[in-house]
């Protein structure tokens, strides 16, 4: 089993992903932890990543996803905003399940403002959100859940969705 928890910055991917992984008895991974040093340096300098920066990182995550699935499964939190990114992520997994956390721009702005100073690698939240909403290609093959729900309610819906895919 492989579950991707996706959405824009501030949608609660890590929180929901950790809770879902615990509920399913699976390891949790945050895609941000796998960025290479050069990507981290760009982000720390408030330089947006381009696709050329992302492809090697996504290819590495795809390899890991296949390994995690062969070891019993995992939950991965990753923005995965474009379909092409998800296509790469799923190259080595069978029947991935996708949880898409939907969040309005206004709600994202409120959440990020509350986190100001907590994300040292992000300087300009407005520019970040501009890029994320511009790049967002909502998945058609996913459970779409409002990110404004309580995390436990999100996890309940996601657990049912994942179980249906494994029946």
Secondary structure, DSSP 8 states (H G I E B T S, - for coil): -EEEEE-STTS-HHHHHHHHHHHHT-EEEEGGGG--HHHHHHHHTT----HHHHHHHHHHHHHHHHHHHHTT-EEEE----SHHHHHHHTTT-SS-EEEEEE--HHHHHHHHHHTTTT-TT---HHHHHHHHHHH----SSSEEEETTS-HHHHHHHHHHHHHHHT-
